Amino acid sequence: MNDQTPLRAHFKTSLLEEAEGEGLNPTSNPTMGEIIARRFSRRGFLQGSLAATAIAATVSPMALLAADEAHAETGAKRFDFKEVTAGVDADHHVAEGYDADVLLRWGDGLFPDSPDFDPTNQTPEAQARQFGYNNDFVGFIPIDGSSEHGLLVVNHEYTNEHLMFPGIVKVEGEELVVAPADQKRVDIEMAAHGGTIVEIRKENGKWQVVRDGAKNRRIMSTTEMQLSGPAAGHDRLKTSTDATGTKVFGTLNNCAGGVTPWGTYVMAEENFHGYFMGELPEGHREAANYERYGVPEGSYEWGKFHDRFDLAKEPNEPNRFGWVVEVDVEDPNSVPKKRTALGRFKHEGAESIVAPDGRVVFYLGDDERFDYVYKFVTAGKYNPDDRAANMDLLDDGTLHVAKFDEDGTVTWMPLTFGEGPLTAENSFESQADVLIETRRAADLLGATPMDRPEDIEPNGSNGRVYVMLTNNTKRKEANAANPRLDNAFGHIVEIAEDGGDFAATSGRWEILVKCGDPSVADVGATFSTATTENGWFGMPDNCAVDSDGRLWISTDGNSPKATGRTDGLWAMETEGEGRGTSKLFYRVPVGAEMCGPRPTPDLATFFVAVQHPGDGGEDWEGFGRPSYYEDPSTRWPDFKDDMPVRPSVVAITKQGGGKIASS
């Protein structure tokens, strides 16, 4: 590289034109957009959730007004709060009658000996004792069944050097350039990745970090981990420093995640491709495999200082990332396990639910344009009375990939060695090969390419599954009936598994809502007509189903440039007359991505994550300098200590107590 490199977009950029690569799926499998178009063009009328769209095109304004009133009434009963006004500024905003308190920020201490955060004097050793950078997934694991005392588990997805390190950014003409990395800076970034486990307690209505919590822990990109399951020990996972193919150091780019029914913390490795540089030896067998995953992308310069990230020196190392990692939070000295049975791809989330027969089902998205939706069904059954009996459930089971058909059915196809095309004729010699090359195996099965599958959440209250599809601006198929060419704003698919059984191998699907501004006809959004100008959103990303069965959606990509509003947390009605109605509950500072969200079991608190506040600030005239710490007062005109100017976890509570969004 040159002495100074142009400022690269972060992996989860808010600029739609740059989001999530070009798409690496080489197949001609019909895309979800094509299937949607074919399905509904064949119908003489629309059913279910799309009926409101058909009616809106044909009925009188008076009929629509009556429908609006009915929708609004139903929605008000389901989500009782005064909606936040959508907009753009440097602060965060929550619905009237609620408090949004910053609980943890990048650099905050997690242990009694943690040093104070000093952005001008960072060290790897200090960062290892502090809360890490960009916090995505947030989970809450109760202690002794309490909703007011528990373990907060948080993924630290990636780092933004230009926001972390003062003085490394210069403005040259219209371009920002970042000074080249050095060993110390890289080691700080490596320590800032991974995850945090920290004890928290609610005292006098406010959440506090328990810095001397016995189970507090930082997990980093240097933490020792074990590969387990069908691919463990395979030759393709062996390196010069690990002849066993079972010992890996660290986890990378953990996006959404999950908490298992037995109380372990699940981390999902997403965009691992960006950490590798260099070239494979000529003729190396992994060349086609890595091309399908975009390796090497080389955004990070770690390979200059750590050989394992240089393909020329360690050609098998990328195969050791892209997995789901399980952490036993009860033992701070436990070795996290990369559970290979759940497949290798760019994992976004690993939310789970117990099926009627006791098996556990995990829903998994592969977050790239034109990639797939998966689910994993354990072979063994969950034992609620014996935690130890559940600790290796994720090493044995069946991984499936989804095919969405035009007749509204979804088929879950098993990715099993020896079945169908997954044989030696297609260069699969074992189940390990199928899992290491999960994407190629799914290609051969004819899975449906989707518009960036992100978080997927099962709802035990109504038996449905909600799939967040963020966007796909690269979809250019010449299909006049396709309703979402250049899908800039994404949509949400709802799945009903056959018989209400989450372990079923078939079900039905509908679109819950197509996202974007409903007032712009060309966008084709399908929110309920009761949705206000503040209630619509684009780019759904993370989601949560609360203990009352209600769906909450957070977003990534709303910005001054894209939508004229910041990201936030929306309440989405999924039932009855109000179905498809969305209301804005919380919004983040400009440049930030809204992550999490996670309610406590008693619904008295929502934990949300605010990633990279201030990134992309050139789109907002209120921004000044390109780094927070050169002069915070010029970057944040209303700078104050109680707002998330660093990546933060925020605790939202109802003033006076009570359940959130309930009367």
C-alpha positions in Angstrom: 0.0 0.0 0.0 1.0 3.6 -0.3 2.1 5.6 2.8 -1.4 6.9 3.1 -4.5 4.9 2.1 -7.9 6.4 1.2 -10.4 6.0 4.0 -12.1 2.7 3.5 -15.8 2.2 4.1 -16.4 0.1 7.2 -17.9 -3.4 6.7 -21.4 -2.3 7.8 -21.4 0.9 5.9 -24.4 3.2 6.0 -23.9 4.2 2.4 -26.2 2.0 0.2 -24.0 2.2 -2.8 -21.2 0.5 -0.9 -23.0 -1.9 1.3 -21.8 -5.5 1.6 -19.9 -6.0 -1.6 -20.9 -6.8 -5.1 -22.4 -10.2 -4.2 -20.3 -13.4 -4.8 -23.0 -15.9 -5.7 -22.1 -17.2 -9.2 -25.3 -19.3 -9.7 -28.3 -18.6 -11.8 -30.7 -19.8 -9.0 -33.9 -17.6 -9.1 -33.6 -14.7 -6.7 -36.1 -13.9 -4.0 -37.2 -10.8 -6.0 -37.9 -12.9 -9.1 -39.8 -15.5 -7.1 -41.9 -12.7 -5.4 -42.7 -11.3 -8.8 -43.6 -14.6 -10.4 -45.7 -15.7 -7.4 -47.9 -12.6 -7.3 -48.1 -12.0 -11.0 -49.8 -15.5 -11.2 -52.4 -14.7 -8.7 -55.8 -13.2 -9.6 -55.9 -11.6 -6.2 -53.6 -11.2 -3.2 -54.1 -13.0 0.1 -52.9 -12.6 3.7 -50.6 -9.7 4.6 -50.6 -8.3 1.0 -54.3 -7.8 0.8 -54.1 -4.3 2.1 -51.8 -3.4 -0.8 -54.3 -4.7 -3.4 -57.2 -2.9 -1.6 -55.3 0.4 -1.5 -55.1 0.4 -5.3 -58.8 0.0 -5.9 -61.0 1.3 -3.1 -62.3 4.8 -2.3 -60.5 7.3 0.0 -63.3 7.0 2.5 -62.8 3.2 2.8 -59.1 3.8 3.3 -59.8 6.3 6.0 -61.9 3.8 7.8 -59.2 1.2 7.5 -56.7 3.7 8.8 -58.7 4.2 11.9 -59.1 0.5 12.5 -55.4 0.0 12.0 -54.4 2.8 14.3 -56.7 1.6 17.1 -55.3 -2.0 16.9 -51.8 -0.7 16.8 -52.3 1.5 19.8 -53.4 -1.4 21.9 -50.4 -3.4 20.9 -47.7 -0.8 21.3 -48.6 2.0 23.8 -46.1 4.9 23.4 -45.9 8.3 21.8 -43.9 8.0 18.6 -40.5 9.7 18.3 -40.1 12.2 15.4 -37.8 10.9 12.7 -34.9 13.2 11.8 -31.1 13.8 11.9 -29.0 15.3 14.7 -26.0 14.4 16.9 -28.1 13.2 19.9 -30.2 10.1 20.6 -34.0 10.3 21.2 -36.4 7.9 23.0 -40.2 8.0 23.2 -41.7 10.4 25.7 -41.9 8.9 29.2 -38.8 6.8 28.9 -35.1 7.1 29.9 -32.2 6.1 27.6 -29.2 5.8 29.9 -25.7 5.0 28.5 -24.6 1.8 30.4 -21.3 1.0 28.7 -19.1 2.8 26.2 -16.0 1.8 24.3 -13.1 1.9 26.7 -15.1 1.7 29.9 -13.6 -0.5 32.6 -14.9 -4.1 33.1 -12.7 -5.2 36.0 -11.4 -3.6 39.3 -8.0 -3.1 37.8 -9.2 -1.7 34.4 -7.4 1.6 33.6 -9.3 4.7 32.8 -10.0 5.3 29.2 -7.6 7.6 27.5 -8.2 7.9 23.7 -4.8 9.7 23.3 -2.8 6.9 25.0 -4.4 3.6 24.1 -2.6 0.3 24.5 -3.4 -3.3 23.7 -3.1 -4.2 27.4 -5.6 -1.5 28.4 -8.1 -2.4 25.8 -8.0 -6.0 26.9 -9.4 -4.8 30.3 -12.0 -2.5 28.7 -15.3 -2.7 26.8 -14.4 -3.3 23.2 -15.3 -1.4 20.0 -18.4 -1.5 17.8 -21.0 -3.4 19.8 -23.5 -5.3 17.7 -25.4 -8.2 19.4 -26.6 -7.7 22.9 -27.8 -10.6 25.1 -29.0 -10.8 28.7 -28.6 -13.9 30.7 -30.5 -13.7 34.1 -28.7 -14.6 37.3 -30.9 -16.8 39.5 -33.8 -16.0 37.2 -33.8 -12.3 37.9 -34.7 -9.6 35.4 -32.8 -7.1 37.4 -29.5 -8.9 37.8 -27.7 -10.8 35.0 -24.9 -11.1 32.6 -24.8 -8.8 29.6 -23.1 -10.4 26.6 -22.1 -8.2 23.7 -20.3 -8.7 20.4 -17.6 -6.3 19.3 -17.9 -6.6 15.5 -15.1 -4.5 14.0 -13.1 -1.3 14.4 -13.1 2.1 12.7 -9.6 3.3 12.9 -10.4 6.7 11.6 -12.8 7.2 14.6 -10.6 5.4 17.2 -7.2 7.0 16.9 -6.7 10.8 17.0 -4.5 12.3 14.4 -4.3 9.5 11.9 -6.8 11.1 9.4 -5.9 13.9 7.0 -8.0 15.7 4.5 -6.5 15.9 1.0 -8.8 17.8 -1.4 -12.2 16.0 -1.1 -10.7 12.8 0.2 -9.9 11.6 3.7 -6.8 9.5 4.0 -5.7 7.3 6.9 -2.1 6.9 8.0 -0.7 3.4 7.5 -1.1 0.9 10.4 1.7 0.1 12.8 2.1 -2.9 15.2 0.7 -1.2 18.2 -2.4 0.1 16.4 -3.1 -3.3 15.0 -2.8 -5.0 18.4 -5.2 -2.4 19.9 -7.7 -3.2 17.1 -7.3 -6.9 17.7 -8.0 -6.4 21.4 -11.0 -4.3 20.6 -12.7 -7.1 18.6 -14.5 -10.1 20.0 -17.0 -9.9 22.9 -17.7 -8.8 26.4 -19.3 -10.7 29.3 -20.1 -8.5 32.2 -22.3 -8.6 35.3 -24.9 -5.9 35.6 -27.5 -5.1 38.3 -30.4 -2.7 38.5 -30.2 -0.5 41.6 -32.8 2.2 42.4 -34.2 1.9 38.9 -30.9 2.3 37.1 -28.5 -0.3 35.7 -25.0 -0.5 36.9 -21.9 -2.4 35.8 -20.6 -4.8 38.5 -16.8 -4.4 37.9 -15.9 -7.1 40.3 -18.3 -9.7 38.9 -16.8 -13.1 39.1 -17.8 -14.0 35.5 -16.7 -10.8 33.8 -14.6 -11.6 30.7 -13.2 -10.1 27.5 -13.0 -12.3 24.5 -10.7 -11.1 21.7 -9.2 -12.0 18.4 -6.3 -13.6 20.3 -8.4 -15.7 22.7 -7.7 -19.4 22.4 -10.7 -21.4 20.9 -11.5 -24.9 20.0 -12.9 -26.2 16.7 -15.5 -28.8 17.4 -18.0 -30.8 15.4 -17.7 -32.6 12.0 -15.0 -30.3 10.5 -12.7 -30.3 13.5 -9.3 -31.8 12.8 -9.7 -31.8 9.0 -6.6 -31.2 7.0 -8.1 -28.0 5.5 -8.2 -26.5 9.0 -4.5 -27.2 9.9 -1.8 -24.6 9.9 1.9 -24.4 10.7 1.1 -23.5 14.3 -1.8 -26.0 14.7 -1.1 -29.4 13.3 -4.3 -30.7 14.9 -6.7 -28.5 13.1 -8.6 -27.9 16.3 -7.0 -24.9 18.0 -7.7 -21.4 16.8 -6.8 -18.0 18.2 -9.6 -15.6 18.3 -12.9 -14.7 16.7 -13.6 -12.0 14.1 -16.3 -9.7 13.0 -19.1 -11.0 15.2 -22.3 -9.5 14.1 -25.7 -10.6 15.6 -25.6 -13.6 17.8 -27.8 -15.4 20.3 -28.3 -16.9 23.7 -29.1 -20.6 23.9 -31.9 -22.1 26.0 -29.2 -23.5 28.3 -27.7 -20.1 28.9 -24.6 -20.0 26.7 -23.5 -17.1 24.6 -23.4 -17.6 20.8 -21.2 -15.4 18.6 -21.6 -15.3 14.8 -18.6 -14.7 12.7 -19.6 -12.6 9.7 -17.2 -10.6 7.3 -14.0 -12.6 8.1 -12.8 -12.1 4.5 -11.6 -8.5 5.2 -8.9 -9.5 7.6 -6.8 -11.5 5.1 -4.2 -10.3 2.6 -1.6 -11.7 0.3 -1.9 -14.5 -2.3 -2.3 -18.2 -2.2 0.4 -20.4 -3.5 -0.2 -21.1 -7.2 -2.6 -24.0 -7.7 -3.7 -24.1 -4.1 -6.9 -26.1 -3.6 -8.6 -23.3 -1.6 -8.6 -20.8 -4.5 -12.2 -21.4 -5.6 -13.4 -21.8 -2.1 -12.0 -18.4 -1.1 -13.3 -16.7 -4.2 -16.8 -17.7 -3.2 -16.2 -15.9 0.2 -14.3 -12.9 -1.2 -11.0 -13.8 0.5 -8.7 -11.9 0.5 -10.4 -8.5 0.8 -7.5 -6.9 2.7 -9.4 -4.1 4.5 -7.3 -4.6 7.6 -3.5 -4.6 7.5 -3.1 -7.3 10.2 -1.2 -9.6 7.8 1.7 -7.2 7.8 2.3 -7.9 11.5 0.7 -11.3 12.1 1.6 -14.1 9.7 -1.7 -16.0 10.1 -3.5 -13.3 8.2 -1.2 -13.6 5.2 -2.4 -16.2 2.7 1.1 -16.7 1.4 2.2 -17.9 4.8 -0.9 -19.5 6.2 -3.1 -20.5 3.3 -5.6 -22.5 5.5 -6.2 -19.8 8.1 -9.4 -18.3 6.5 -11.1 -21.8 6.8 -10.8 -21.4 10.6 -13.2 -18.4 10.5 -16.8 -17.9 9.5 -18.2 -20.2 12.1 -20.6 -19.9 15.1 -18.8 -19.7 18.4 -20.4 -20.9 21.7 -19.1 -19.5 25.0 -19.9 -21.0 28.5 -20.5 -17.8 30.5 -20.6 -19.6 33.8 -16.8 -20.4 33.6 -14.7 -17.3 32.7 -11.8 -19.7 32.0 -13.7 -21.9 29.6 -12.4 -22.3 26.0 -15.0 -21.0 23.5 -15.9 -23.6 20.8 -16.4 -22.9 17.1 -19.3 -25.2 16.3 -18.6 -26.3 12.7 -21.9 -28.3 12.4 -23.6 -24.9 11.9 -21.7 -24.2 8.7 -19.2 -21.7 7.5 -20.4 -18.5 5.9 -20.8 -14.8 6.8 -23.1 -15.5 9.8 -25.5 -12.9 10.9 -27.2 -14.1 14.0 -27.9 -17.5 15.6 -31.2 -17.2 17.4 -32.8 -20.4 18.6 -36.0 -22.0 19.8 -37.0 -25.4 21.2 -39.1 -27.4 18.8 -42.1 -29.4 20.1 -40.1 -32.6 20.2 -37.3 -31.0 22.3 -34.8 -30.5 19.5 -33.3 -27.0 19.3 -33.5 -25.0 16.1 -31.1 -22.2 15.1 -32.0 -19.7 12.3 -29.0 -18.3 10.5 -28.6 -15.6 7.8 -25.6 -15.3 5.4 -25.3 -11.5 5.1 -24.3 -10.9 1.5 -26.2 -10.0 -1.6 -27.6 -13.1 -3.3 -26.8 -15.4 -0.4 -29.0 -17.7 1.6 -31.2 -18.4 4.7 -30.3 -21.4 6.8 -31.5 -23.3 9.9 -29.8 -25.9 12.0 -31.7 -28.6 13.9 -29.9 -30.4 16.7 -29.9 -34.2 16.7 -30.2 -34.3 20.5 -32.9 -32.9 22.6 -32.8 -30.0 25.1 -32.9 -31.1 28.8 -34.1 -28.1 30.9 -33.1 -30.0 34.1 -29.5 -30.8 33.1 -27.4 -27.9 31.7 -24.4 -30.1 31.3 -26.3 -32.5 29.1 -26.9 -29.6 26.6 -23.4 -28.3 26.4 -22.4 -30.2 23.2 -25.8 -30.2 21.4 -24.4 -28.0 18.7 -21.9 -30.6 17.5 -24.4 -32.9 16.1 -27.4 -32.1 13.9 -28.5 -31.1 10.4 -27.9 -27.8 8.6 -30.6 -26.8 6.1 -30.8 -24.1 3.4 -34.0 -22.5 2.3 -35.7 -22.6 -1.1 -38.6 -20.2 -1.4 -41.0 -21.3 -4.1 -43.4 -19.2 -6.2 -46.5 -21.0 -4.7 -45.6 -19.6 -1.3 -44.0 -22.7 0.1 -40.5 -22.8 1.6 -38.5 -26.0 1.6 -35.6 -26.6 4.0 -33.0 -28.7 2.1 -30.4 -30.7 4.2 -26.8 -30.0 3.5 -25.7 -33.6 4.1 -22.7 -35.3 2.5 -23.6 -38.1 0.1 -27.1 -36.7 -0.6 -28.0 -35.2 -4.0 -25.1 -33.3 -5.5 -23.0 -33.2 -2.3 -20.7 -36.1 -3.4 -17.2 -36.7 -4.6 -18.3 -35.9 -8.1 -18.5 -32.3 -7.0 -15.3 -32.5 -4.9 -17.0 -33.2 -1.5 -15.2 -36.0 0.2 -16.8 -35.7 3.6 -19.3 -33.7 5.7 -16.3 -31.5 6.7 -16.0 -30.4 3.1 -19.7 -29.6 2.9 -19.5 -27.4 6.0 -16.2 -25.7 5.0 -17.8 -24.8 1.7 -21.3 -24.3 2.9 -22.0 -21.7 0.2 -21.0 -23.9 -2.7 -23.0 -26.8 -1.3 -26.1 -24.5 -1.0 -25.5 -23.3 -4.6 -25.6 -26.9 -5.9 -28.9 -27.6 -4.0 -30.6 -24.6 -5.7 -31.2 -22.5 -2.7 -32.9 -19.1 -3.2 -30.5 -16.1 -3.4 -31.8 -13.4 -1.0 -31.3 -9.7 -0.6 -28.8 -9.8 2.3 -30.3 -12.1 5.0 -29.5 -10.6 8.4 -31.1 -11.3 11.7 -33.7 -14.1 11.8 -36.0 -14.4 14.8 -38.4 -17.2 15.7 -41.6 -16.2 17.6 -42.7 -18.8 20.0 -46.0 -16.9 20.6 -47.4 -17.3 17.1 -45.1 -19.9 15.5 -43.7 -17.6 12.9 -40.2 -16.7 11.9 -39.1 -13.2 10.8 -36.3 -12.8 8.3 -34.6 -9.4 8.0 -33.5 -8.7 4.4 -31.6 -5.4 4.5 -31.2 -4.4 0.8 -29.7 -5.3 -2.6 -29.0 -2.4 -4.8 -27.1 -4.7 -7.2 -30.1 -6.7 -8.3 -30.6 -5.8 -12.0 -32.6 -8.7 -13.4 -34.6 -7.6 -16.4 -38.0 -8.6 -15.0 -40.7 -5.9 -15.5 -42.9 -7.7 -13.0 -40.2 -7.7 -10.3 -41.5 -5.2 -7.7 -38.1 -4.5 -6.1 -35.3 -4.0 -8.7 -32.4 -2.1 -7.2 -33.8 -2.9 -3.7 -32.4 -0.1 -1.7 -34.6 -0.4 1.4 -35.1 -4.1 2.0 -38.0 -6.1 3.2 -39.1 -8.6 5.8 -40.2 -12.2 5.1 -42.4 -14.1 7.5 -42.3 -17.9 7.6 -44.9 -20.2 9.1 -43.4 -23.6 9.6 -45.6 -26.6 8.9 -47.7 -27.6 11.9 -46.1 -24.8 14.0 -43.0 -27.1 14.2 -39.8 -25.1 13.9 -37.9 -28.3 13.1 -40.2 -29.0 10.0 -38.6 -29.3 6.6 -41.3 -27.2 4.9 -43.6 -24.3 5.5 -45.1 -21.2 3.9 -43.9 -17.7 3.4 -45.3 -14.2 3.0 -43.9 -10.7 2.8 -44.6 -8.9 6.1 -43.6 -5.5 4.7 -41.5 -4.0 1.9 -39.5 -1.1 3.4 -38.9 2.5 2.4 -40.9 5.7 2.1 -44.6 4.8 1.3 -45.1 8.3 -0.1 -42.7 7.7 -3.0 -44.6 5.5 -5.4 -41.5 4.1 -7.2 -40.2 2.7 -3.9 -43.1 0.3 -3.6 -43.2 0.2 0.2 -46.1 -1.7 1.8 -46.4 -0.5 5.3 -49.9 -0.3 6.7 -51.7 2.9 5.9 -51.8 3.6 9.7 -48.0 4.0 9.6 -47.0 7.7 10.1 -44.3 9.6 8.3 -42.1 8.8 11.3 -43.0 5.1 11.4 -41.6 3.9 8.1 -38.0 2.7 7.9 -35.5 1.2 5.5 -32.7 -1.4 5.8 -34.0 -3.7 8.5 -31.1 -5.4 10.3 -31.4 -6.8 13.8 -34.7 -7.7 15.4 -36.1 -9.1 18.6 -39.4 -10.8 19.7 -40.2 -9.8 23.3 -42.0 -11.9 25.9 -45.3 -10.6 24.7 -44.6 -11.9 21.2 -44.2 -8.4 19.7 -41.6 -7.7 17.0 -39.0 -5.0 17.3 -36.7 -4.0 14.4 -33.5 -2.1 14.4 -32.0 -0.7 11.2 -28.6 -0.1 9.4 -28.4 2.4 6.6 -30.9 5.2 7.2 -28.9 8.4 6.9 -29.2 12.0 5.6 -28.2 10.7 2.2 -30.4 7.6 2.0 -33.6 8.5 3.9 -33.2 11.8 5.6 -33.4 10.2 9.0 -31.1 8.2 11.3 -31.3 4.6 12.2 -33.4 3.5 15.2 -35.6 1.0 16.8 -39.2 0.5 15.5 -42.1 -1.5 16.9 -43.7 -3.6 14.2 -47.3 -4.9 14.4 -47.6 -8.4 13.0 -51.2 -9.4 13.9 -54.7 -8.4 13.2 -55.9 -5.2 11.5 -52.7 -3.4 12.5 -50.4 -5.8 10.7 -47.7 -3.9 8.9 -47.9 -0.9 11.2 -44.6 0.4 12.4 -43.8 3.1 15.1 -40.5 4.7 15.9 -39.5 4.2 19.5 -35.8 5.2 19.7 -33.4 6.8 17.3 -29.6 7.1 17.3 -27.1 9.9 16.6 -26.2 10.6 13.0 -23.8 8.2 11.5 -24.6 5.4 14.0 -26.1 2.0 13.3 -28.8 0.7 15.6 -28.0 -2.8 16.9 -29.2 -5.1 19.6 -32.0 -4.9 20.6 -32.6 -7.1 23.7 -35.4 -6.9 26.3 -35.2 -8.3 29.8 -37.7 -11.1 30.5 -39.9 -8.8 32.5 -40.0 -6.3 29.6 -39.0 -3.5 32.0 -35.7 -2.7 30.1 -34.6 -2.7 26.5 -30.8 -2.9 25.9 -29.8 -1.4 22.6 -26.4 -1.0 20.9 -25.2 2.1 19.2 -22.4 1.4 16.7 -19.9 3.9 15.1 -21.8 7.2 16.0 -20.5 9.9 13.7 -19.3 7.7 10.8 -20.2 9.0 7.4 -20.6 12.5 8.9 -19.7 14.2 5.6 -23.4 13.7 4.8 -24.5 16.1 7.6 -23.5 19.7 7.6 -23.3 19.7 11.4 -20.2 17.6 11.4 -16.7 19.0 11.6 -13.5 17.1 12.1 -13.0 13.4 11.0 -11.9 12.2 14.5 -13.8 12.5 17.8 -10.9 13.3 20.0 -9.2 16.1 18.2 -11.8 18.4 19.5 -15.1 16.8 20.5 -16.9 20.1 20.8 -16.4 20.8 17.1 -17.5 17.3 16.0 -20.6 17.2 18.2 -22.1 20.7 18.5 -24.1 19.6 21.6 -21.5 17.3 23.1 -22.4 16.0 26.5 -21.3 13.0 28.6 -24.7 11.3 28.8 -25.0 10.6 25.0 -23.4 7.8 23.0 -20.5 9.6 21.2 -18.6 6.3 21.4 -20.0 2.9 20.5 -22.3 2.2 23.4 -24.9 0.0 25.0 -27.9 2.0 26.2 -30.5 0.8 28.7 -34.0 2.1 28.0 -36.5 2.1 30.9 -40.0 3.4 31.5 -40.1 6.4 33.9 -41.9 5.3 37.0 -41.4 1.6 36.1 -43.6 -0.9 34.2 -43.4 -2.8 30.9 -42.0 -1.0 27.9 -44.6 0.1 25.3 -47.5 -1.3 27.4 -50.2 0.7 29.2 
